[in-house]
Amino acid sequence: MQKQPTPYLCHVFVCSNVRENRPDKPGCGALGGGELKAILKQEIKDRGWKGKVRVSTTGCMGLCGTGPNILLHPQGIHFSAVPAEDLGLILKQVAIDLKP
């Protein structure tokens, strides 16, 4: 095993978990998490941030009642109830974190 710092300046985790047995809390995937991830991945590519920023799917963050949820690491910033219209604000935060 090797221990090392993260290779990314920002790692964007997008919950895409689907809770099929919980219609009251269906999970972030059922609330658009997968679509948000696809948009973010394209935006990261279009902005030339590939290699500096990584967008990944994550399973349940334990916050299904407030989804879709997005977490920025290592910044420790959590966004909940994210609509596609607010992804620009998240990308602004990522841009701030990319500045030296």
C-alpha positions as CSV (number, residue, x, y, z in Angstrom):
1,M,0.0,0.0,0.0
2,Q,1.2,3.5,-0.8
3,K,-0.1,6.6,1.0
4,Q,0.1,9.9,-1.0
5,P,-1.8,13.1,-1.4
6,T,-4.7,13.4,-3.8
7,P,-3.5,14.0,-7.4
8,Y,-6.4,16.4,-8.0
9,L,-6.8,20.0,-6.8
10,C,-10.5,19.3,-6.5
11,H,-12.4,16.0,-6.6
12,V,-16.1,16.4,-7.2
13,F,-18.2,13.6,-5.8
14,V,-21.8,13.4,-7.2
15,C,-24.1,11.0,-5.4
16,S,-26.0,8.8,-7.8
17,N,-27.4,6.3,-5.4
18,V,-30.9,4.9,-6.1
19,R,-32.9,3.6,-3.2
20,E,-35.5,1.5,-5.0
21,N,-37.2,0.3,-1.8
22,R,-37.6,3.8,-0.4
23,P,-40.1,5.9,-2.4
24,D,-40.2,8.5,0.3
25,K,-36.4,9.0,0.0
26,P,-35.5,7.6,-3.5
27,G,-31.9,8.7,-3.4
28,C,-29.8,11.2,-5.4
29,G,-29.7,9.1,-8.5
30,A,-33.5,9.1,-8.8
31,L,-33.4,12.9,-8.3
32,G,-31.0,13.6,-11.2
33,G,-27.6,12.8,-9.7
34,G,-26.4,11.0,-12.8
35,E,-27.4,13.9,-15.1
36,L,-25.6,16.4,-12.9
37,K,-22.5,14.3,-13.1
38,A,-22.6,14.1,-16.9
39,I,-23.0,17.9,-17.1
40,L,-20.1,18.5,-14.7
41,K,-17.8,16.1,-16.5
42,Q,-18.5,17.9,-19.8
43,E,-18.0,21.3,-18.2
44,I,-14.6,20.2,-16.6
45,K,-13.5,19.0,-20.1
46,D,-14.7,22.2,-21.8
47,R,-12.8,24.4,-19.3
48,G,-9.6,22.5,-19.7
49,W,-9.5,21.3,-16.1
50,K,-9.1,17.6,-16.9
51,G,-6.2,16.3,-14.8
52,K,-6.8,19.0,-12.2
53,V,-10.4,18.3,-11.4
54,R,-12.0,14.8,-11.2
55,V,-15.8,14.1,-11.2
56,S,-16.8,10.8,-9.7
57,T,-19.9,9.0,-8.8
58,T,-20.4,8.1,-5.2
59,G,-22.8,5.9,-3.4
60,C,-25.0,7.1,-0.6
61,M,-23.7,9.9,1.5
62,G,-26.4,9.3,4.1
63,L,-28.2,12.5,3.1
64,C,-30.9,11.2,0.8
65,G,-33.5,13.5,2.1
66,T,-31.6,16.5,0.8
67,G,-30.4,15.2,-2.6
68,P,-29.0,15.4,-5.1
69,N,-25.8,15.9,-3.1
70,I,-22.4,17.0,-4.4
71,L,-19.2,17.1,-2.3
72,L,-15.9,18.9,-3.1
73,H,-12.8,17.3,-1.8
74,P,-10.4,18.2,-0.2
75,Q,-12.2,21.5,0.2
76,G,-14.8,19.9,2.4
77,I,-17.7,21.7,0.8
78,H,-21.1,20.0,0.6
79,F,-23.9,21.1,-1.7
80,S,-27.4,19.7,-1.2
81,A,-30.7,19.8,-3.2
82,V,-28.7,20.8,-6.3
83,P,-30.6,21.6,-9.4
84,A,-28.9,21.7,-12.8
85,E,-29.3,25.5,-12.9
86,D,-26.9,25.8,-9.8
87,L,-24.0,23.9,-11.3
88,G,-22.5,27.1,-12.5
89,L,-22.2,28.2,-8.9
90,I,-20.4,25.0,-8.0
91,L,-18.1,25.4,-10.9
92,K,-17.3,29.0,-9.7
93,Q,-16.3,27.5,-6.4
94,V,-14.1,24.9,-8.1
95,A,-12.5,27.8,-10.2
96,I,-11.6,29.6,-6.9
97,D,-10.0,26.5,-5.6
98,L,-7.9,26.1,-8.8
99,K,-6.2,29.5,-8.4
100,P,-2.7,29.4,-6.9
